[in-house]
């Protein structure tokens, strides 16, 4: 599946001014450490969970790459509210028009905020990689005063007082920048030290860097292909490579997928060197505590697993009983055999697309053993074969 990247970076000053005038009052319950919030990972690797806004239950994404918590303009809550125009915000794929909506209360786990408000913007389902749209992206304004403990293996997270250290592991610096108002760290990639790098739980990719950062890393001899990502402002095509190692504080991670943005891409446009996303973080149990200036990463069961490589060269979305090709990867077997964006697949080796395709064994075919011949039936009745190959 193609990772999705819900994102709105530092908003324009009118929204910033509105947030400064009424930041709300946040309270962490005395038993916050016991208040774990269960989550599911969306097909695009985002952390999806339930919370309440103004007393109504909503679906939300945990997104440390968003400056201000963002409500979908399609949410029933937004439909009933008075929303002030708020200019534009930088987003992956371009810029989006935003508004501002005052709130009475927000609640997740042990955290409650009275007053304040949320940014309102379009939030398409493609931006989360899920067929079901979400109402809310929970951002830095709600999260940063506390320590955020994400237990990916157990699919749960909690907010606890800053300074607590519930587990030990590798450490890396973590701050909230005054310019972008998001979580940031630094990364060692090849010959380069890249900074600032946004630590972005709302980005489904592992590591994304600018073209300048990739050149500075001196890893241009590695084979590359292409991939697609989706943000609030639409799709972006990036180069993609698997690098031998990445350094993050005292941690060295091996076999990491890196995406390289085009010139004037999102990271460059907001003055960042790149982004660390959930595709990387989910290898670990992670404590994000900008108040204490650190993140802690404890290796999980998947920490030493090599990055999955597509051997089909197709990135697809699920549309009911079919797969729709979102991107044909450069240099892959699908490109060589004439597959195109928009093509649809209704059966794989004679099996129809199941409702739970993303979590089913059927979905493993795109990363199958090189040399395997896969039979694909398109939704217009053609039978095609694809021979899997390692190509990057």
KEKOL-394326 format. One record per residue (C-alpha): residue number from 1; residue in three letters; x, y, z. Coordinates in nm, 2 decimals, always signed. Example, Ala and Ser with C-alpha at 12.3 -4.5 7.8 and 13.67 -1.06 7.14 Angstrom:
! residues 2
<pt 1,'ala',<+1.23,-0.45,+0.78>>,
<pt 2,'ser',<+1.37,-0.11,+0.71>>,
***
This chain:
! residues 392
<pt 1,'unk',<+0.00,+0.00,+0.00>>,
<pt 2,'unk',<+0.11,+0.36,-0.06>>,
<pt 3,'unk',<+0.18,+0.54,+0.27>>,
<pt 4,'unk',<-0.04,+0.85,+0.32>>,
<pt 5,'unk',<+0.06,+1.17,+0.48>>,
<pt 6,'unk',<-0.20,+1.39,+0.65>>,
<pt 7,'unk',<-0.03,+1.72,+0.70>>,
<pt 8,'unk',<-0.08,+2.09,+0.76>>,
<pt 9,'unk',<+0.23,+2.27,+0.86>>,
<pt 10,'unk',<+0.26,+2.61,+1.04>>,
<pt 11,'unk',<-0.06,+2.80,+0.98>>,
<pt 12,'unk',<-0.09,+3.16,+0.88>>,
<pt 13,'unk',<-0.08,+3.43,+1.14>>,
<pt 14,'unk',<-0.46,+3.48,+1.18>>,
<pt 15,'unk',<-0.50,+3.12,+1.30>>,
<pt 16,'unk',<-0.19,+3.15,+1.51>>,
<pt 17,'unk',<-0.33,+3.47,+1.67>>,
<pt 18,'unk',<-0.67,+3.30,+1.73>>,
<pt 19,'unk',<-0.49,+3.01,+1.91>>,
<pt 20,'unk',<-0.28,+3.26,+2.11>>,
<pt 21,'unk',<-0.59,+3.45,+2.22>>,
<pt 22,'unk',<-0.77,+3.14,+2.33>>,
<pt 23,'unk',<-0.53,+2.84,+2.38>>,
<pt 24,'unk',<-0.78,+2.67,+2.62>>,
<pt 25,'unk',<-0.69,+2.51,+2.95>>,
<pt 26,'unk',<-0.55,+2.16,+2.94>>,
<pt 27,'unk',<-0.56,+1.92,+3.24>>,
<pt 28,'unk',<-0.39,+1.58,+3.27>>,
<pt 29,'unk',<-0.58,+1.35,+3.51>>,
<pt 30,'unk',<-0.39,+1.22,+3.82>>,
<pt 31,'unk',<-0.44,+0.86,+3.68>>,
<pt 32,'unk',<-0.33,+0.95,+3.32>>,
<pt 33,'unk',<-0.06,+0.68,+3.33>>,
<pt 34,'unk',<-0.34,+0.42,+3.35>>,
<pt 35,'unk',<-0.55,+0.58,+3.07>>,
<pt 36,'unk',<-0.41,+0.39,+2.77>>,
<pt 37,'unk',<-0.59,+0.47,+2.44>>,
<pt 38,'unk',<-0.62,+0.17,+2.20>>,
<pt 39,'unk',<-0.56,+0.24,+1.83>>,
<pt 40,'unk',<-0.55,+0.08,+1.49>>,
<pt 41,'unk',<-0.29,+0.15,+1.22>>,
<pt 42,'unk',<-0.46,+0.27,+0.90>>,
<pt 43,'unk',<-0.35,+0.12,+0.56>>,
<pt 44,'unk',<-0.13,+0.43,+0.54>>,
<pt 45,'unk',<+0.04,+0.36,+0.88>>,
<pt 46,'unk',<-0.14,+0.63,+1.08>>,
<pt 47,'unk',<-0.25,+0.59,+1.44>>,
<pt 48,'unk',<-0.63,+0.60,+1.44>>,
<pt 49,'unk',<-0.83,+0.62,+1.76>>,
<pt 50,'unk',<-1.15,+0.75,+1.92>>,
<pt 51,'unk',<-1.19,+1.06,+2.13>>,
<pt 52,'unk',<-1.45,+1.33,+2.21>>,
<pt 53,'unk',<-1.49,+1.69,+2.09>>,
<pt 54,'unk',<-1.77,+1.90,+2.24>>,
<pt 55,'unk',<-1.91,+1.58,+2.39>>,
<pt 56,'unk',<-1.93,+1.39,+2.06>>,
<pt 57,'unk',<-1.72,+1.08,+1.98>>,
<pt 58,'unk',<-1.50,+1.12,+1.67>>,
<pt 59,'unk',<-1.24,+0.93,+1.48>>,
<pt 60,'unk',<-0.89,+1.09,+1.51>>,
<pt 61,'unk',<-0.53,+1.05,+1.39>>,
<pt 62,'unk',<-0.23,+1.12,+1.61>>,
<pt 63,'unk',<-0.03,+1.37,+1.42>>,
<pt 64,'unk',<+0.28,+1.54,+1.57>>,
<pt 65,'unk',<+0.35,+1.70,+1.23>>,
<pt 66,'unk',<+0.04,+1.92,+1.26>>,
<pt 67,'unk',<+0.09,+2.25,+1.44>>,
<pt 68,'unk',<-0.27,+2.29,+1.54>>,
<pt 69,'unk',<-0.53,+2.02,+1.59>>,
<pt 70,'unk',<-0.73,+2.00,+1.26>>,
<pt 71,'unk',<-1.10,+1.92,+1.21>>,
<pt 72,'unk',<-1.22,+1.79,+0.88>>,
<pt 73,'unk',<-1.46,+2.04,+0.72>>,
<pt 74,'unk',<-1.67,+1.74,+0.62>>,
<pt 75,'unk',<-1.72,+1.64,+0.98>>,
<pt 76,'unk',<-2.08,+1.68,+1.11>>,
<pt 77,'unk',<-1.93,+1.89,+1.40>>,
<pt 78,'unk',<-1.79,+2.14,+1.15>>,
<pt 79,'unk',<-2.12,+2.15,+0.96>>,
<pt 80,'unk',<-2.31,+2.28,+1.26>>,
<pt 81,'unk',<-2.04,+2.53,+1.37>>,
<pt 82,'unk',<-1.95,+2.89,+1.29>>,
<pt 83,'unk',<-1.61,+2.87,+1.12>>,
<pt 84,'unk',<-1.39,+3.18,+1.07>>,
<pt 85,'unk',<-1.18,+3.20,+0.75>>,
<pt 86,'unk',<-0.82,+3.15,+0.84>>,
<pt 87,'unk',<-0.61,+3.19,+0.53>>,
<pt 88,'unk',<-0.39,+2.91,+0.40>>,
<pt 89,'unk',<-0.15,+2.65,+0.54>>,
<pt 90,'unk',<+0.14,+2.46,+0.38>>,
<pt 91,'unk',<+0.05,+2.10,+0.32>>,
<pt 92,'unk',<+0.20,+1.80,+0.14>>,
<pt 93,'unk',<+0.09,+1.84,-0.22>>,
<pt 94,'unk',<+0.06,+2.22,-0.20>>,
<pt 95,'unk',<-0.15,+2.46,+0.01>>,
<pt 96,'unk',<-0.49,+2.43,+0.16>>,
<pt 97,'unk',<-0.75,+2.69,+0.27>>,
<pt 98,'unk',<-0.82,+2.67,+0.64>>,
<pt 99,'unk',<-1.06,+2.81,+0.90>>,
<pt 100,'unk',<-1.08,+2.83,+1.28>>,
<pt 101,'unk',<-1.36,+2.69,+1.50>>,
<pt 102,'unk',<-1.38,+2.75,+1.88>>,
<pt 103,'unk',<-1.44,+2.44,+2.09>>,
<pt 104,'unk',<-1.59,+2.38,+2.43>>,
<pt 105,'unk',<-1.39,+2.07,+2.52>>,
<pt 106,'unk',<-1.16,+1.80,+2.38>>,
<pt 107,'unk',<-1.09,+1.48,+2.56>>,
<pt 108,'unk',<-0.85,+1.19,+2.49>>,
<pt 109,'unk',<-0.72,+0.94,+2.75>>,
<pt 110,'unk',<-0.63,+1.13,+3.06>>,
<pt 111,'unk',<-0.62,+1.47,+2.88>>,
<pt 112,'unk',<-0.90,+1.72,+2.88>>,
<pt 113,'unk',<-0.89,+2.07,+2.72>>,
<pt 114,'unk',<-1.15,+2.33,+2.80>>,
<pt 115,'unk',<-1.19,+2.62,+2.55>>,
<pt 116,'unk',<-0.95,+2.68,+2.27>>,
<pt 117,'unk',<-1.02,+2.59,+1.91>>,
<pt 118,'unk',<-0.93,+2.38,+1.61>>,
<pt 119,'unk',<-0.82,+2.45,+1.25>>,
<pt 120,'unk',<-1.08,+2.34,+0.99>>,
<pt 121,'unk',<-0.97,+2.22,+0.65>>,
<pt 122,'unk',<-1.05,+1.95,+0.39>>,
<pt 123,'unk',<-0.93,+1.61,+0.51>>,
<pt 124,'unk',<-0.98,+1.35,+0.22>>,
<pt 125,'unk',<-0.98,+0.98,+0.31>>,
<pt 126,'unk',<-0.68,+0.93,+0.07>>,
<pt 127,'unk',<-0.48,+1.15,+0.30>>,
<pt 128,'unk',<-0.51,+0.88,+0.57>>,
<pt 129,'unk',<-0.50,+0.58,+0.34>>,
<pt 130,'unk',<-0.83,+0.46,+0.48>>,
<pt 131,'unk',<-1.17,+0.41,+0.32>>,
<pt 132,'unk',<-1.34,+0.57,+0.62>>,
<pt 133,'unk',<-1.26,+0.94,+0.66>>,
<pt 134,'unk',<-1.15,+1.07,+1.00>>,
<pt 135,'unk',<-1.28,+1.38,+1.18>>,
<pt 136,'unk',<-0.97,+1.51,+1.35>>,
<pt 137,'unk',<-0.59,+1.53,+1.33>>,
<pt 138,'unk',<-0.46,+1.57,+1.69>>,
<pt 139,'unk',<-0.16,+1.79,+1.67>>,
<pt 140,'unk',<+0.12,+1.96,+1.86>>,
<pt 141,'unk',<-0.09,+2.21,+2.05>>,
<pt 142,'unk',<-0.26,+1.93,+2.24>>,
<pt 143,'unk',<+0.03,+1.68,+2.27>>,
<pt 144,'unk',<+0.35,+1.88,+2.32>>,
<pt 145,'unk',<+0.31,+1.98,+2.69>>,
<pt 146,'unk',<+0.31,+1.61,+2.78>>,
<pt 147,'unk',<+0.51,+1.30,+2.72>>,
<pt 148,'unk',<+0.35,+1.08,+2.45>>,
<pt 149,'unk',<+0.41,+0.71,+2.50>>,
<pt 150,'unk',<+0.33,+0.51,+2.19>>,
<pt 151,'unk',<+0.34,+0.13,+2.23>>,
<pt 152,'unk',<+0.31,+0.02,+1.86>>,
<pt 153,'unk',<+0.34,-0.35,+1.94>>,
<pt 154,'unk',<+0.04,-0.34,+2.18>>,
<pt 155,'unk',<-0.14,-0.08,+1.96>>,
<pt 156,'unk',<-0.20,+0.16,+2.24>>,
<pt 157,'unk',<-0.07,+0.51,+2.35>>,
<pt 158,'unk',<-0.10,+0.74,+2.65>>,
<pt 159,'unk',<-0.02,+1.10,+2.75>>,
<pt 160,'unk',<+0.18,+1.13,+3.08>>,
<pt 161,'unk',<+0.35,+1.41,+3.26>>,
<pt 162,'unk',<+0.66,+1.55,+3.09>>,
<pt 163,'unk',<+0.98,+1.42,+3.24>>,
<pt 164,'unk',<+0.86,+1.07,+3.32>>,
<pt 165,'unk',<+1.06,+0.78,+3.18>>,
<pt 166,'unk',<+0.84,+0.47,+3.18>>,
<pt 167,'unk',<+1.10,+0.26,+2.99>>,
<pt 168,'unk',<+1.46,+0.29,+2.88>>,
<pt 169,'unk',<+1.61,+0.28,+2.53>>,
<pt 170,'unk',<+1.81,+0.48,+2.28>>,
<pt 171,'unk',<+1.77,+0.85,+2.31>>,
<pt 172,'unk',<+1.76,+1.13,+2.05>>,
<pt 173,'unk',<+1.70,+1.51,+2.08>>,
<pt 174,'unk',<+1.35,+1.64,+2.04>>,
<pt 175,'unk',<+1.22,+1.99,+2.04>>,
<pt 176,'unk',<+0.92,+2.20,+1.92>>,
<pt 177,'unk',<+1.05,+2.47,+1.68>>,
<pt 178,'unk',<+0.92,+2.82,+1.71>>,
<pt 179,'unk',<+0.90,+2.86,+1.33>>,
<pt 180,'unk',<+0.71,+2.55,+1.24>>,
<pt 181,'unk',<+0.55,+2.46,+1.58>>,
<pt 182,'unk',<+0.60,+2.09,+1.53>>,
<pt 183,'unk',<+0.82,+1.81,+1.68>>,
<pt 184,'unk',<+1.17,+1.81,+1.54>>,
<pt 185,'unk',<+1.50,+1.62,+1.57>>,
<pt 186,'unk',<+1.81,+1.54,+1.36>>,
<pt 187,'unk',<+1.91,+1.24,+1.16>>,
<pt 188,'unk',<+2.24,+1.10,+1.03>>,
<pt 189,'unk',<+2.21,+0.96,+0.68>>,
<pt 190,'unk',<+2.52,+0.85,+0.49>>,
<pt 191,'unk',<+2.77,+1.13,+0.50>>,
<pt 192,'unk',<+2.51,+1.39,+0.61>>,
<pt 193,'unk',<+2.37,+1.52,+0.94>>,
<pt 194,'unk',<+2.02,+1.64,+0.85>>,
<pt 195,'unk',<+1.85,+1.90,+1.07>>,
<pt 196,'unk',<+1.58,+2.00,+1.14>>,
<pt 197,'unk',<+1.39,+1.68,+1.07>>,
<pt 198,'unk',<+1.01,+1.68,+1.16>>,
<pt 199,'unk',<+0.91,+1.39,+1.38>>,
<pt 200,'unk',<+0.58,+1.32,+1.23>>,
<pt 201,'unk',<+0.35,+1.04,+1.36>>,
<pt 202,'unk',<+0.09,+1.14,+1.09>>,
<pt 203,'unk',<+0.33,+1.05,+0.80>>,
<pt 204,'unk',<+0.31,+0.69,+0.71>>,
<pt 205,'unk',<+0.65,+0.67,+0.54>>,
<pt 206,'unk',<+0.97,+0.58,+0.73>>,
<pt 207,'unk',<+1.21,+0.87,+0.64>>,
<pt 208,'unk',<+1.16,+1.14,+0.38>>,
<pt 209,'unk',<+1.45,+1.38,+0.29>>,
<pt 210,'unk',<+1.50,+1.68,+0.05>>,
<pt 211,'unk',<+1.70,+1.65,-0.27>>,
<pt 212,'unk',<+1.97,+1.86,-0.11>>,
<pt 213,'unk',<+1.98,+1.62,+0.19>>,
<pt 214,'unk',<+2.00,+1.32,-0.03>>,
<pt 215,'unk',<+2.29,+1.47,-0.23>>,
<pt 216,'unk',<+2.47,+1.56,+0.10>>,
<pt 217,'unk',<+2.43,+1.20,+0.22>>,
<pt 218,'unk',<+2.64,+1.08,-0.08>>,
<pt 219,'unk',<+2.42,+0.77,-0.13>>,
<pt 220,'unk',<+2.33,+0.84,-0.49>>,
<pt 221,'unk',<+2.49,+0.51,-0.60>>,
<pt 222,'unk',<+2.20,+0.32,-0.45>>,
<pt 223,'unk',<+1.93,+0.20,-0.69>>,
<pt 224,'unk',<+1.61,+0.40,-0.67>>,
<pt 225,'unk',<+1.25,+0.38,-0.78>>,
<pt 226,'unk',<+0.95,+0.60,-0.73>>,
<pt 227,'unk',<+0.65,+0.60,-0.49>>,
<pt 228,'unk',<+0.34,+0.81,-0.43>>,
<pt 229,'unk',<+0.22,+0.98,-0.11>>,
<pt 230,'unk',<-0.10,+1.17,-0.04>>,
<pt 231,'unk',<-0.13,+1.48,+0.17>>,
<pt 232,'unk',<-0.41,+1.73,+0.24>>,
<pt 233,'unk',<-0.33,+1.91,-0.08>>,
<pt 234,'unk',<-0.30,+1.61,-0.30>>,
<pt 235,'unk',<-0.06,+1.35,-0.43>>,
<pt 236,'unk',<+0.32,+1.38,-0.45>>,
<pt 237,'unk',<+0.57,+1.15,-0.64>>,
<pt 238,'unk',<+0.90,+1.09,-0.46>>,
<pt 239,'unk',<+1.21,+0.89,-0.54>>,
<pt 240,'unk',<+1.26,+0.59,-0.31>>,
<pt 241,'unk',<+1.56,+0.39,-0.20>>,
<pt 242,'unk',<+1.65,+0.14,+0.08>>,
<pt 243,'unk',<+1.95,+0.27,+0.27>>,
<pt 244,'unk',<+2.19,+0.05,+0.48>>,
<pt 245,'unk',<+2.15,+0.25,+0.80>>,
<pt 246,'unk',<+2.01,+0.57,+0.96>>,
<pt 247,'unk',<+2.13,+0.73,+1.28>>,
<pt 248,'unk',<+1.89,+0.89,+1.52>>,
<pt 249,'unk',<+2.06,+1.01,+1.85>>,
<pt 250,'unk',<+2.22,+0.70,+2.00>>,
<pt 251,'unk',<+2.02,+0.46,+1.78>>,
<pt 252,'unk',<+2.14,+0.31,+1.45>>,
<pt 253,'unk',<+1.86,+0.15,+1.24>>,
<pt 254,'unk',<+1.94,-0.07,+0.95>>,
<pt 255,'unk',<+1.77,-0.13,+0.61>>,
<pt 256,'unk',<+1.55,+0.18,+0.61>>,
<pt 257,'unk',<+1.32,+0.30,+0.33>>,
<pt 258,'unk',<+1.40,+0.66,+0.24>>,
<pt 259,'unk',<+1.18,+0.89,+0.02>>,
<pt 260,'unk',<+1.34,+1.18,-0.16>>,
<pt 261,'unk',<+1.11,+1.47,-0.23>>,
<pt 262,'unk',<+1.12,+1.67,-0.56>>,
<pt 263,'unk',<+1.28,+2.02,-0.56>>,
<pt 264,'unk',<+1.06,+2.27,-0.37>>,
<pt 265,'unk',<+0.88,+1.98,-0.20>>,
<pt 266,'unk',<+0.69,+2.00,+0.13>>,
<pt 267,'unk',<+0.99,+1.98,+0.36>>,
<pt 268,'unk',<+1.20,+2.23,+0.17>>,
<pt 269,'unk',<+0.90,+2.47,+0.15>>,
<pt 270,'unk',<+0.87,+2.48,+0.53>>,
<pt 271,'unk',<+1.25,+2.50,+0.59>>,
<pt 272,'unk',<+1.29,+2.14,+0.71>>,
<pt 273,'unk',<+1.55,+1.88,+0.60>>,
<pt 274,'unk',<+1.29,+1.60,+0.60>>,
<pt 275,'unk',<+1.05,+1.39,+0.81>>,
<pt 276,'unk',<+1.06,+1.08,+1.03>>,
<pt 277,'unk',<+0.73,+0.90,+1.01>>,
<pt 278,'unk',<+0.53,+0.61,+1.16>>,
<pt 279,'unk',<+0.69,+0.37,+0.90>>,
<pt 280,'unk',<+1.01,+0.42,+1.10>>,
<pt 281,'unk',<+0.87,+0.48,+1.45>>,
<pt 282,'unk',<+0.65,+0.16,+1.45>>,
<pt 283,'unk',<+0.97,-0.05,+1.48>>,
<pt 284,'unk',<+1.00,+0.07,+1.84>>,
<pt 285,'unk',<+0.81,+0.17,+2.15>>,
<pt 286,'unk',<+0.85,+0.54,+2.14>>,
<pt 287,'unk',<+0.84,+0.82,+2.41>>,
<pt 288,'unk',<+0.81,+1.17,+2.26>>,
<pt 289,'unk',<+0.88,+1.43,+2.52>>,
<pt 290,'unk',<+0.98,+1.77,+2.38>>,
<pt 291,'unk',<+0.94,+1.93,+2.72>>,
<pt 292,'unk',<+1.23,+1.71,+2.84>>,
<pt 293,'unk',<+1.41,+1.76,+2.51>>,
<pt 294,'unk',<+1.42,+1.39,+2.42>>,
<pt 295,'unk',<+1.27,+1.10,+2.25>>,
<pt 296,'unk',<+1.33,+0.74,+2.37>>,
<pt 297,'unk',<+1.32,+0.44,+2.13>>,
<pt 298,'unk',<+1.30,+0.09,+2.27>>,
<pt 299,'unk',<+1.33,-0.18,+1.99>>,
<pt 300,'unk',<+1.01,-0.37,+1.93>>,
<pt 301,'unk',<+0.96,-0.71,+1.77>>,
<pt 302,'unk',<+1.00,-0.56,+1.41>>,
<pt 303,'unk',<+1.31,-0.34,+1.49>>,
<pt 304,'unk',<+1.56,-0.55,+1.30>>,
<pt 305,'unk',<+1.33,-0.66,+1.01>>,
<pt 306,'unk',<+1.46,-0.54,+0.67>>,
<pt 307,'unk',<+1.25,-0.29,+0.49>>,
<pt 308,'unk',<+0.98,-0.45,+0.27>>,
<pt 309,'unk',<+1.06,-0.41,-0.10>>,
<pt 310,'unk',<+0.79,-0.41,-0.36>>,
<pt 311,'unk',<+0.87,-0.68,-0.62>>,
<pt 312,'unk',<+0.56,-0.60,-0.83>>,
<pt 313,'unk',<+0.62,-0.23,-0.87>>,
<pt 314,'unk',<+0.25,-0.14,-0.81>>,
<pt 315,'unk',<+0.12,+0.08,-0.53>>,
<pt 316,'unk',<-0.25,+0.04,-0.49>>,
<pt 317,'unk',<-0.56,+0.15,-0.30>>,
<pt 318,'unk',<-0.85,-0.07,-0.21>>,
<pt 319,'unk',<-1.19,+0.03,-0.36>>,
<pt 320,'unk',<-1.45,-0.22,-0.23>>,
<pt 321,'unk',<-1.41,-0.54,-0.43>>,
<pt 322,'unk',<-1.11,-0.42,-0.64>>,
<pt 323,'unk',<-0.77,-0.27,-0.62>>,
<pt 324,'unk',<-0.70,+0.05,-0.81>>,
<pt 325,'unk',<-0.34,+0.13,-0.92>>,
<pt 326,'unk',<-0.23,+0.46,-0.77>>,
<pt 327,'unk',<+0.12,+0.45,-0.90>>,
<pt 328,'unk',<+0.35,+0.23,-1.12>>,
<pt 329,'unk',<+0.70,+0.23,-0.97>>,
<pt 330,'unk',<+0.98,+0.33,-1.20>>,
<pt 331,'unk',<+1.19,+0.04,-1.32>>,
<pt 332,'unk',<+0.97,-0.23,-1.19>>,
<pt 333,'unk',<+0.81,-0.53,-1.36>>,
<pt 334,'unk',<+0.47,-0.36,-1.37>>,
<pt 335,'unk',<+0.61,-0.06,-1.56>>,
<pt 336,'unk',<+0.79,-0.30,-1.80>>,
<pt 337,'unk',<+0.46,-0.49,-1.87>>,
<pt 338,'unk',<+0.25,-0.19,-1.94>>,
<pt 339,'unk',<+0.05,-0.13,-1.62>>,
<pt 340,'unk',<-0.09,+0.22,-1.58>>,
<pt 341,'unk',<-0.23,+0.44,-1.31>>,
<pt 342,'unk',<-0.60,+0.38,-1.28>>,
<pt 343,'unk',<-0.59,+0.01,-1.39>>,
<pt 344,'unk',<-0.80,-0.21,-1.16>>,
<pt 345,'unk',<-0.75,-0.57,-1.04>>,
<pt 346,'unk',<-1.05,-0.79,-0.93>>,
<pt 347,'unk',<-0.87,-1.12,-0.87>>,
<pt 348,'unk',<-0.52,-1.24,-0.77>>,
<pt 349,'unk',<-0.43,-1.60,-0.86>>,
<pt 350,'unk',<-0.80,-1.67,-0.91>>,
<pt 351,'unk',<-0.90,-1.53,-0.57>>,
<pt 352,'unk',<-1.14,-1.23,-0.56>>,
<pt 353,'unk',<-1.03,-0.93,-0.35>>,
<pt 354,'unk',<-1.15,-0.99,+0.01>>,
<pt 355,'unk',<-1.31,-0.72,+0.22>>,
<pt 356,'unk',<-1.02,-0.74,+0.47>>,
<pt 357,'unk',<-0.76,-0.73,+0.18>>,
<pt 358,'unk',<-0.51,-0.50,+0.36>>,
<pt 359,'unk',<-0.48,-0.75,+0.66>>,
<pt 360,'unk',<-0.52,-1.07,+0.46>>,
<pt 361,'unk',<-0.24,-1.30,+0.33>>,
<pt 362,'unk',<-0.36,-1.23,-0.02>>,
<pt 363,'unk',<-0.21,-0.88,+0.00>>,
<pt 364,'unk',<+0.15,-1.02,+0.04>>,
<pt 365,'unk',<+0.18,-1.08,-0.33>>,
<pt 366,'unk',<+0.32,-0.74,-0.41>>,
<pt 367,'unk',<+0.63,-0.82,-0.20>>,
<pt 368,'unk',<+0.66,-1.18,-0.30>>,
<pt 369,'unk',<+0.97,-1.38,-0.39>>,
<pt 370,'unk',<+1.14,-1.26,-0.71>>,
<pt 371,'unk',<+1.07,-1.49,-1.00>>,
<pt 372,'unk',<+0.71,-1.57,-0.88>>,
<pt 373,'unk',<+0.45,-1.54,-1.16>>,
<pt 374,'unk',<+0.13,-1.39,-1.03>>,
<pt 375,'unk',<-0.20,-1.42,-1.23>>,
<pt 376,'unk',<-0.40,-1.10,-1.22>>,
<pt 377,'unk',<-0.75,-1.05,-1.36>>,
<pt 378,'unk',<-0.84,-0.69,-1.44>>,
<pt 379,'unk',<-1.19,-0.57,-1.37>>,
<pt 380,'unk',<-1.26,-0.54,-1.74>>,
<pt 381,'unk',<-1.21,-0.92,-1.77>>,
<pt 382,'unk',<-0.85,-0.94,-1.90>>,
<pt 383,'unk',<-0.61,-1.20,-1.76>>,
<pt 384,'unk',<-0.26,-1.08,-1.71>>,
<pt 385,'unk',<+0.06,-1.22,-1.56>>,
<pt 386,'unk',<+0.33,-1.04,-1.37>>,
<pt 387,'unk',<+0.67,-1.19,-1.29>>,
<pt 388,'unk',<+0.80,-1.05,-0.96>>,
<pt 389,'unk',<+1.15,-0.90,-0.96>>,
<pt 390,'unk',<+1.39,-0.72,-0.72>>,
<pt 391,'unk',<+1.45,-0.38,-0.89>>,
<pt 392,'unk',<+1.57,-0.14,-0.62>>,
***
